Amino acid sequence: MTRGQLSIRFINIFHLVFRRSRKLTLCYTLLAGCIVFFSLRLLNGGLSKIKVMDDVVLPDHQPNANPLSYFVETQNDGALISWAHAVNSKALLKRALSEKQMMLEADIILSDSANGTVPIMAHPPMTHSDLTFDEWLMGVIPARRGIKLDFKSIEAVPPVLERLRVLEQQLRFPVMLNADVLPGFDSPTLPLDAEHFIRLCKLMFPRATLSTASTSTTRSRSVPSDEP
């Protein structure tokens, strides 16, 4: 007799014994428990193989999550995703968070400091900022907004990706890695090495969404906008 046949016979006997009982609710609760028990044994080869996780991370709450899935209130309409661009200072970060912008975009370069060379939030030709990348990220994590990191220096990529890797378990929101890897029309800015950028992203933090673009003419990056 197979395990499935044994399970069915057990259930039938159980039902016959208790069918005249006045405590039908309790009996059928127990019966349902038995059905679940034997179903799990048959499907999984034993309960010992069933793992229960205390902190399950849903697919839509990981760095490679689709913003349309993460922000369910948009109902899959990308036009409803609000953006804050060039969030490159403490004041602009505070403003973007207070306005509850869904996606925060910011620019990253390397800068010398008393603690050595560190990634900061700035767009060339700016070379200084009151906000380091680490400070920026620590401000975003509790709010769980989506982020788009626009690298303006290939040298800034490794330390930023290493920090993301260390904090990956806390990144329960979309993470996009962007770089201008193609020359834009009439743009004096040199693009980043596409092959090098993609290789670093795939090697150091492959669970983010990779984004590439072309260079553009120099323009002000001091005020966030709602444009995608």
Secondary structure, DSSP 8 states (H G I E B T S, - for coil): --HHHHHHHHHHHHHHHHTT-S-HHHHHHHHHHHHHHHHHHHHHSSGGG----SS---GGGSTT--HHHHSGGGTT-GGG--EE----SHHHHHHHHHTT-SEEEEEEEEEEETTEEEEEE--TT----S-BHHHHHHHHGGGT-EEEEEES-GGGHHHHHHHHHHTGGG--S-EEEEEEEE--TT--S----HHHHHHHHHHH-TTSEEEEEE-------SS--S--
